[in-house]
Amino acid sequence: MKTDQEKKLVSELIVLIEKGNAHVTFDEAIAELPANQRTVVPENLPYSIWQLVEHLRISQKDIVDFSASDRFEALVWPDDYWPKKVEDHVSDETWETSLEQIRDDRKRFFDLLRDDKNDIFKAFQWGDGQSLLREALLIADHNSYHTAEIVVVRRLLKSWR
């Protein structure tokens, strides 16, 4: 059973990951993005918004899978974490599927945080000292960093408010 302080911490972690507090949320960053701008790579940048979204999806899934089970299969850095450049377009279906997976994995992680059987401070029996708390902070930090990059790319493409 989680203490009141643990429940409050879990609640704050969820808000941090989902809402962002002092910065734009992921959902706000991708809202109303013109479909024809998903794969555009601005000059002097190495990636498109699509590549950033896919990197977020892949990385977050990796963190959640690692946090959920010792049967986790490690990905190869950086090749497995970054999608290749797409020359043409990403279909609405592919785009929406990726966004849905990001939201689903986020919910899976929130379920792990909320589960009374999981001590968010205790190191996993696998890995090298990681805990649910550490992984929550990693998701919050990583996703906010790349969400900000999405906003920058949108500004360069003149599609940000």
C-alpha positions in Angstrom: 0.0 0.0 0.0 1.4 3.4 -1.0 1.7 6.1 1.6 0.0 9.4 1.1 3.4 10.9 0.2 4.0 8.2 -2.4 0.6 8.7 -3.9 1.2 12.5 -4.1 4.6 11.9 -5.8 3.0 9.5 -8.3 0.3 12.1 -9.0 3.0 14.8 -9.6 5.0 12.5 -11.8 2.0 11.8 -14.0 1.2 15.5 -14.3 4.8 16.2 -15.2 4.8 13.6 -17.9 1.3 14.3 -19.3 0.9 18.0 -18.8 4.4 19.4 -18.7 3.7 22.1 -16.2 5.9 24.9 -17.4 6.1 23.9 -21.1 4.0 22.8 -24.1 2.6 19.3 -23.9 3.3 16.7 -26.6 -0.3 16.8 -27.7 -0.1 20.6 -28.0 3.1 20.4 -30.0 1.7 18.1 -32.6 -1.9 19.6 -32.7 -3.0 20.9 -36.1 0.3 20.0 -37.8 -0.2 20.1 -41.5 0.2 16.6 -42.9 2.6 17.8 -45.6 5.1 19.1 -42.9 5.5 15.8 -41.0 8.5 14.7 -43.0 10.1 18.0 -43.9 13.6 18.3 -42.6 14.5 22.0 -42.1 17.9 23.2 -43.3 20.7 22.5 -40.8 18.6 20.0 -38.8 19.1 16.2 -38.9 15.4 15.2 -38.5 11.8 15.8 -39.3 8.8 16.0 -36.9 7.9 12.5 -38.0 11.4 11.3 -36.9 11.1 13.0 -33.6 7.6 11.6 -33.0 8.8 8.1 -33.8 11.9 8.5 -31.7 9.7 9.5 -28.8 7.4 6.5 -29.4 10.3 4.0 -29.7 12.2 5.4 -26.7 9.1 5.6 -24.4 8.0 2.1 -25.3 11.6 0.9 -24.5 11.5 2.6 -21.1 8.0 1.2 -20.3 8.9 -2.3 -21.5 12.1 -2.2 -19.4 10.1 -1.0 -16.4 7.4 -3.6 -16.7 9.4 -6.8 -17.1 12.8 -8.5 -16.7 12.1 -10.1 -20.1 12.9 -6.8 -21.7 14.9 -7.0 -24.9 17.4 -4.1 -25.3 17.5 -2.1 -28.4 20.7 -1.1 -30.2 21.7 2.6 -29.7 21.3 4.7 -31.8 20.0 2.6 -34.8 17.0 1.1 -33.2 15.9 4.4 -31.5 15.9 6.7 -34.6 13.9 6.1 -37.7 15.4 6.8 -41.1 14.4 9.9 -43.0 11.2 9.6 -45.0 11.4 11.2 -48.4 7.7 11.5 -49.2 4.8 11.6 -46.7 3.5 9.7 -43.7 -0.1 8.6 -44.1 -2.7 9.8 -41.6 -3.2 6.2 -40.5 0.5 5.7 -39.8 0.7 9.1 -38.0 -2.4 8.3 -35.8 -1.1 4.8 -35.0 2.1 6.2 -33.8 0.4 8.9 -31.6 -2.0 6.2 -30.2 1.0 4.0 -29.3 2.6 6.9 -27.5 -0.5 7.5 -25.5 -1.1 3.8 -24.8 2.5 3.3 -23.6 2.2 6.4 -21.4 -1.0 4.9 -19.9 0.8 1.6 -19.3 3.5 3.4 -17.5 1.0 5.4 -15.4 -0.6 2.0 -14.4 2.8 0.8 -13.2 3.3 3.9 -11.2 -0.2 3.6 -9.6 0.1 -0.1 -8.8 0.3 -0.6 -5.1 2.5 -3.6 -5.6 5.2 -1.5 -7.2 7.6 0.4 -4.9 8.6 3.4 -7.1 11.9 3.8 -5.1 13.0 0.2 -5.2 15.6 -0.8 -7.8 14.4 -3.3 -10.3 15.8 -6.8 -9.9 17.1 -6.4 -13.4 19.1 -3.5 -14.9 21.8 -1.6 -12.9 19.9 0.3 -10.2 17.0 1.8 -12.2 13.6 2.3 -10.4 10.2 3.4 -11.4 11.0 6.8 -10.1 14.1 7.1 -12.2 12.3 5.9 -15.3 9.4 8.3 -14.7 11.9 11.2 -14.5 13.7 9.9 -17.6 10.4 9.8 -19.6 9.5 13.3 -18.4 12.9 14.7 -19.3 13.4 12.9 -22.6 9.8 13.6 -23.9 9.9 17.3 -22.9 13.3 17.7 -24.6 12.1 16.3 -27.9 8.7 18.0 -27.6 10.5 21.3 -27.5 12.4 20.2 -30.6 9.1 19.6 -32.4 8.1 23.2 -31.5 11.3 24.5 -32.9 10.9 22.6 -36.1 7.3 23.9 -36.4 8.6 27.4 -35.9 11.2 26.9 -38.7 8.4 25.6 -40.9 6.2 28.6 -40.0 3.4 26.3 -38.7 3.6 27.2 -35.0 1.0 29.6 -33.5 
